[in-house]
Amino acid sequence: MDENEITLEKKQSNIGNLVVALILMLILVYMVSQLSEAFNSEPITKWYFYMNIIGYAWGLIFVSLLLYYTIKNLIK
């Protein structure tokens, strides 16, 4: 591979990582809004409330880790 192909591949990789990072940020904002809504709204049942809290918390952790590694890869 010559140098032009390598730089083009790096640019394409950076654009892809940027798109993934933006999508993950949007998902993170959506999940935070849903988590705050779960605290503010009246749950159907008790278990529904707890499952929302647990599910959104795990989702926030997972999406945050993906976002961290994507941004770390962008910075390289």
ROLOTI-429629 format. One record per atom (N, C-alpha, C): atom name; residue number from 1; residue in three letters; z, y, x. Coordinates in pm, 1 decimal. Layout:
// residues N
{'CA', NUM, 'ala', {Z, Y, X}}
...
// end
This chain:
// residues 76
{'N', 1, 'met', {0.0, -118.4, 85.0}}
{'CA', 1, 'met', {0.0, 0.0, 0.0}}
{'C', 1, 'met', {0.0, 123.6, 88.8}}
{'N', 2, 'asp', {-81.4, 217.0, 51.8}}
{'CA', 2, 'asp', {-81.0, 340.7, 129.6}}
{'C', 2, 'asp', {23.9, 436.6, 75.1}}
{'N', 3, 'glu', {39.2, 547.4, 143.2}}
{'CA', 3, 'glu', {146.7, 641.5, 110.7}}
{'C', 3, 'glu', {129.4, 706.5, -26.5}}
{'N', 4, 'asn', {6.2, 729.4, -69.5}}
{'CA', 4, 'asn', {-17.4, 789.5, -200.9}}
{'C', 4, 'asn', {29.9, 698.7, -313.2}}
{'N', 5, 'glu', {4.8, 569.5, -299.2}}
{'CA', 5, 'glu', {48.7, 474.1, -401.3}}
{'C', 5, 'glu', {200.4, 465.7, -407.0}}
{'N', 6, 'ile', {263.8, 472.3, -292.5}}
{'CA', 6, 'ile', {410.2, 465.4, -287.5}}
{'C', 6, 'ile', {471.3, 588.4, -354.6}}
{'N', 7, 'thr', {419.0, 707.3, -324.2}}
{'CA', 7, 'thr', {473.7, 828.3, -386.8}}
{'C', 7, 'thr', {445.4, 829.2, -536.2}}
{'N', 8, 'leu', {328.2, 779.7, -578.7}}
{'CA', 8, 'leu', {296.3, 772.7, -720.9}}
{'C', 8, 'leu', {389.8, 676.5, -792.5}}
{'N', 9, 'glu', {420.1, 563.7, -727.4}}
{'CA', 9, 'glu', {511.9, 466.1, -787.3}}
{'C', 9, 'glu', {653.0, 523.3, -798.9}}
{'N', 10, 'lys', {695.8, 599.2, -698.4}}
{'CA', 10, 'lys', {828.7, 662.8, -705.3}}
{'C', 10, 'lys', {833.8, 766.1, -817.2}}
{'N', 11, 'lys', {728.1, 842.9, -834.3}}
{'CA', 11, 'lys', {723.6, 942.1, -942.7}}
{'C', 11, 'lys', {726.8, 874.4, -1078.6}}
{'N', 12, 'gln', {652.8, 765.5, -1093.2}}
{'CA', 12, 'gln', {652.0, 691.9, -1218.9}}
{'C', 12, 'gln', {789.2, 632.1, -1247.9}}
{'N', 13, 'ser', {854.3, 581.9, -1145.8}}
{'CA', 13, 'ser', {988.7, 526.4, -1161.7}}
{'C', 13, 'ser', {1087.5, 635.1, -1202.9}}
{'N', 14, 'asn', {1076.8, 753.7, -1141.7}}
{'CA', 14, 'asn', {1166.3, 863.7, -1177.2}}
{'C', 14, 'asn', {1144.0, 910.7, -1320.7}}
{'N', 15, 'ile', {1017.9, 915.6, -1363.7}}
{'CA', 15, 'ile', {989.2, 956.1, -1501.8}}
{'C', 15, 'ile', {1046.9, 853.4, -1599.3}}
{'N', 16, 'gly', {1030.2, 725.3, -1567.9}}
{'CA', 16, 'gly', {1086.3, 620.5, -1652.8}}
{'C', 16, 'gly', {1237.5, 627.7, -1659.2}}
{'N', 17, 'asn', {1301.2, 648.2, -1544.9}}
{'CA', 17, 'asn', {1447.6, 660.0, -1543.1}}
{'C', 17, 'asn', {1494.2, 783.3, -1618.7}}
{'N', 18, 'leu', {1418.8, 892.1, -1611.2}}
{'CA', 18, 'leu', {1454.8, 1013.5, -1684.3}}
{'C', 18, 'leu', {1446.9, 990.9, -1834.8}}
{'N', 19, 'val', {1344.7, 921.9, -1879.3}}
{'CA', 19, 'val', {1330.6, 891.7, -2022.3}}
{'C', 19, 'val', {1445.4, 801.7, -2069.3}}
{'N', 20, 'val', {1477.5, 700.4, -1990.4}}
{'CA', 20, 'val', {1588.5, 611.2, -2025.2}}
{'C', 20, 'val', {1720.1, 688.4, -2029.2}}
{'N', 21, 'ala', {1742.1, 778.2, -1933.7}}
{'CA', 21, 'ala', {1865.6, 857.2, -1930.1}}
{'C', 21, 'ala', {1875.4, 947.8, -2053.4}}
{'N', 22, 'leu', {1764.6, 1010.9, -2093.0}}
{'CA', 22, 'leu', {1767.5, 1096.4, -2211.7}}
{'C', 22, 'leu', {1796.3, 1015.9, -2338.1}}
{'N', 23, 'ile', {1735.3, 899.2, -2350.1}}
{'CA', 23, 'ile', {1760.9, 814.0, -2466.9}}
{'C', 23, 'ile', {1906.2, 768.5, -2469.3}}
{'N', 24, 'leu', {1960.3, 730.9, -2353.7}}
{'CA', 24, 'leu', {2100.6, 688.9, -2348.2}}
{'C', 24, 'leu', {2194.6, 804.0, -2381.6}}
{'N', 25, 'met', {2160.5, 926.2, -2340.7}}
{'CA', 25, 'met', {2243.9, 1041.8, -2376.5}}
{'C', 25, 'met', {2241.9, 1065.8, -2527.2}}
{'N', 26, 'leu', {2125.2, 1050.0, -2588.6}}
{'CA', 26, 'leu', {2117.4, 1065.5, -2734.2}}
{'C', 26, 'leu', {2198.8, 957.6, -2805.0}}
{'N', 27, 'ile', {2191.0, 835.2, -2756.0}}
{'CA', 27, 'ile', {2270.5, 726.6, -2814.1}}
{'C', 27, 'ile', {2418.7, 755.1, -2797.0}}
{'N', 28, 'leu', {2457.5, 806.9, -2682.0}}
{'CA', 28, 'leu', {2597.9, 838.9, -2655.9}}
{'C', 28, 'leu', {2648.4, 946.5, -2751.7}}
{'N', 29, 'val', {2568.6, 1050.0, -2772.9}}
{'CA', 29, 'val', {2607.3, 1156.5, -2866.8}}
{'C', 29, 'val', {2619.2, 1100.9, -3008.4}}
{'N', 30, 'tyr', {2525.3, 1015.3, -3047.3}}
{'CA', 30, 'tyr', {2530.0, 955.0, -3180.6}}
{'C', 30, 'tyr', {2654.8, 868.9, -3197.3}}
{'N', 31, 'met', {2687.3, 789.8, -3095.4}}
{'CA', 31, 'met', {2804.3, 702.7, -3105.5}}
{'C', 31, 'met', {2934.6, 782.5, -3110.4}}
{'N', 32, 'val', {2941.2, 891.2, -3035.1}}
{'CA', 32, 'val', {3061.4, 975.8, -3041.3}}
{'C', 32, 'val', {3075.9, 1038.2, -3179.7}}
{'N', 33, 'ser', {2965.2, 1081.8, -3237.9}}
{'CA', 33, 'ser', {2972.7, 1139.8, -3372.0}}
{'C', 33, 'ser', {3013.7, 1035.2, -3474.8}}
{'N', 34, 'gln', {2963.7, 913.2, -3460.9}}
{'CA', 34, 'gln', {3002.0, 806.8, -3553.8}}
{'C', 34, 'gln', {3148.6, 767.3, -3536.0}}
{'N', 35, 'leu', {3195.6, 769.5, -3413.3}}
{'CA', 35, 'leu', {3336.7, 738.3, -3388.5}}
{'C', 35, 'leu', {3427.4, 843.4, -3449.7}}
{'N', 36, 'ser', {3391.2, 970.0, -3434.3}}
{'CA', 36, 'ser', {3473.7, 1075.0, -3495.9}}
{'C', 36, 'ser', {3466.0, 1067.9, -3647.6}}
{'N', 37, 'glu', {3351.1, 1031.0, -3701.5}}
{'CA', 37, 'glu', {3338.0, 1014.4, -3846.7}}
{'C', 37, 'glu', {3422.8, 897.4, -3896.0}}
{'N', 38, 'ala', {3434.1, 791.1, -3815.2}}
{'CA', 38, 'ala', {3515.9, 676.2, -3852.9}}
{'C', 38, 'ala', {3663.2, 715.1, -3862.6}}
{'N', 39, 'phe', {3707.5, 806.6, -3777.6}}
{'CA', 39, 'phe', {3845.7, 852.3, -3784.2}}
{'C', 39, 'phe', {3868.9, 945.0, -3903.4}}
{'N', 40, 'asn', {3768.0, 1023.1, -3940.5}}
{'CA', 40, 'asn', {3785.6, 1123.3, -4044.4}}
{'C', 40, 'asn', {3758.8, 1072.2, -4185.8}}
{'N', 41, 'ser', {3685.5, 964.1, -4200.2}}
{'CA', 41, 'ser', {3652.7, 915.2, -4333.8}}
{'C', 41, 'ser', {3751.0, 806.4, -4377.5}}
{'N', 42, 'glu', {3757.2, 787.4, -4507.1}}
{'CA', 42, 'glu', {3844.2, 684.3, -4563.3}}
{'C', 42, 'glu', {3773.0, 548.7, -4552.4}}
{'N', 43, 'pro', {3835.3, 450.7, -4484.3}}
{'CA', 43, 'pro', {3768.3, 321.1, -4468.1}}
{'C', 43, 'pro', {3769.2, 240.5, -4597.8}}
{'N', 44, 'ile', {3673.1, 150.2, -4608.8}}
{'CA', 44, 'ile', {3666.6, 62.6, -4725.1}}
{'C', 44, 'ile', {3787.0, -30.8, -4725.3}}
{'N', 45, 'thr', {3811.1, -94.2, -4613.7}}
{'CA', 45, 'thr', {3928.4, -180.0, -4594.5}}
{'C', 45, 'thr', {3985.3, -153.3, -4455.6}}
{'N', 46, 'lys', {4104.5, -207.4, -4431.0}}
{'CA', 46, 'lys', {4167.7, -186.9, -4299.6}}
{'C', 46, 'lys', {4086.7, -249.8, -4187.8}}
{'N', 47, 'trp', {4038.9, -371.0, -4208.6}}
{'CA', 47, 'trp', {3965.4, -438.4, -4102.0}}
{'C', 47, 'trp', {3835.1, -365.8, -4070.5}}
{'N', 48, 'tyr', {3774.9, -302.6, -4171.5}}
{'CA', 48, 'tyr', {3651.6, -227.1, -4149.3}}
{'C', 48, 'tyr', {3677.7, -109.6, -4055.6}}
{'N', 49, 'phe', {3790.6, -43.4, -4075.0}}
{'CA', 49, 'phe', {3829.4, 68.6, -3988.8}}
{'C', 49, 'phe', {3847.8, 21.1, -3845.4}}
{'N', 50, 'tyr', {3921.0, -87.7, -3827.5}}
{'CA', 50, 'tyr', {3947.8, -136.9, -3692.1}}
{'C', 50, 'tyr', {3821.3, -188.6, -3624.4}}
{'N', 51, 'met', {3733.4, -252.4, -3700.4}}
{'CA', 51, 'met', {3608.9, -301.7, -3641.2}}
{'C', 51, 'met', {3519.4, -185.6, -3598.4}}
{'N', 52, 'asn', {3518.9, -76.0, -3676.2}}
{'CA', 52, 'asn', {3443.7, 43.0, -3635.7}}
{'C', 52, 'asn', {3497.0, 98.4, -3504.9}}
{'N', 53, 'ile', {3628.2, 111.6, -3495.7}}
{'CA', 53, 'ile', {3688.5, 168.9, -3376.0}}
{'C', 53, 'ile', {3660.5, 80.6, -3254.3}}
{'N', 54, 'ile', {3679.9, -50.0, -3270.0}}
{'CA', 54, 'ile', {3657.7, -141.6, -3157.7}}
{'C', 54, 'ile', {3509.8, -144.9, -3119.5}}
{'N', 55, 'gly', {3421.5, -153.3, -3217.9}}
{'CA', 55, 'gly', {3278.3, -160.1, -3190.1}}
{'C', 55, 'gly', {3225.5, -35.4, -3122.4}}
{'N', 56, 'tyr', {3262.4, 80.1, -3172.9}}
{'CA', 56, 'tyr', {3214.6, 204.3, -3111.7}}
{'C', 56, 'tyr', {3275.4, 225.3, -2973.5}}
{'N', 57, 'ala', {3399.6, 183.7, -2954.1}}
{'CA', 57, 'ala', {3461.4, 197.5, -2821.5}}
{'C', 57, 'ala', {3388.6, 111.1, -2719.0}}
{'N', 58, 'trp', {3360.8, -14.0, -2752.6}}
{'CA', 58, 'trp', {3286.8, -101.0, -2660.8}}
{'C', 58, 'trp', {3145.5, -49.3, -2639.3}}
{'N', 59, 'gly', {3084.2, 0.5, -2745.5}}
{'CA', 59, 'gly', {2950.8, 57.5, -2732.8}}
{'C', 59, 'gly', {2948.9, 178.6, -2640.4}}
{'N', 60, 'leu', {3050.0, 264.2, -2652.5}}
{'CA', 60, 'leu', {3059.3, 381.3, -2565.5}}
{'C', 60, 'leu', {3075.0, 340.4, -2419.2}}
{'N', 61, 'ile', {3155.7, 239.2, -2394.9}}
{'CA', 61, 'ile', {3173.9, 190.8, -2257.6}}
{'C', 61, 'ile', {3042.1, 137.3, -2202.8}}
{'N', 62, 'phe', {2974.5, 55.1, -2281.1}}
{'CA', 62, 'phe', {2849.7, -6.4, -2237.5}}
{'C', 62, 'phe', {2741.3, 98.3, -2212.5}}
{'N', 63, 'val', {2723.0, 190.2, -2305.7}}
{'CA', 63, 'val', {2620.5, 294.0, -2291.1}}
{'C', 63, 'val', {2655.0, 387.8, -2176.0}}
{'N', 64, 'ser', {2781.6, 418.7, -2158.0}}
{'CA', 64, 'ser', {2822.6, 505.1, -2047.1}}
{'C', 64, 'ser', {2792.9, 440.4, -1912.3}}
{'N', 65, 'leu', {2818.4, 310.0, -1901.1}}
{'CA', 65, 'leu', {2787.2, 241.2, -1776.1}}
{'C', 65, 'leu', {2636.8, 238.1, -1749.4}}
{'N', 66, 'leu', {2558.5, 210.8, -1852.2}}
{'CA', 66, 'leu', {2413.0, 212.7, -1835.8}}
{'C', 66, 'leu', {2364.3, 351.4, -1794.4}}
{'N', 67, 'leu', {2419.9, 454.3, -1856.6}}
{'CA', 67, 'leu', {2381.9, 590.8, -1823.7}}
{'C', 67, 'leu', {2422.1, 625.2, -1680.1}}
{'N', 68, 'tyr', {2538.6, 582.5, -1638.9}}
{'CA', 68, 'tyr', {2585.1, 608.4, -1502.2}}
{'C', 68, 'tyr', {2489.8, 548.3, -1399.2}}
{'N', 69, 'tyr', {2454.3, 421.5, -1418.3}}
{'CA', 69, 'tyr', {2367.3, 356.4, -1321.0}}
{'C', 69, 'tyr', {2224.3, 409.9, -1326.8}}
{'N', 70, 'thr', {2180.0, 453.4, -1443.0}}
{'CA', 70, 'thr', {2047.3, 513.1, -1452.7}}
{'C', 70, 'thr', {2043.1, 646.9, -1379.1}}
{'N', 71, 'ile', {2145.3, 729.3, -1399.0}}
{'CA', 71, 'ile', {2150.6, 858.5, -1329.6}}
{'C', 71, 'ile', {2169.0, 839.1, -1179.5}}
{'N', 72, 'lys', {2248.1, 738.9, -1142.1}}
{'CA', 72, 'lys', {2266.5, 706.8, -1000.2}}
{'C', 72, 'lys', {2132.7, 666.8, -937.9}}
{'N', 73, 'asn', {2052.6, 592.4, -1012.9}}
{'CA', 73, 'asn', {1920.8, 553.4, -964.1}}
{'C', 73, 'asn', {1826.1, 673.0, -958.7}}
{'N', 74, 'leu', {1842.7, 767.6, -1048.6}}
{'CA', 74, 'leu', {1760.5, 889.6, -1046.6}}
{'C', 74, 'leu', {1791.2, 976.2, -926.2}}
{'N', 75, 'ile', {1917.2, 982.3, -886.4}}
{'CA', 75, 'ile', {1958.7, 1068.3, -776.6}}
{'C', 75, 'ile', {1905.6, 1016.4, -643.3}}
{'N', 76, 'lys', {1891.5, 884.2, -629.9}}
{'CA', 76, 'lys', {1843.5, 827.0, -503.5}}
{'C', 76, 'lys', {1714.5, 883.2, -464.3}}
// end
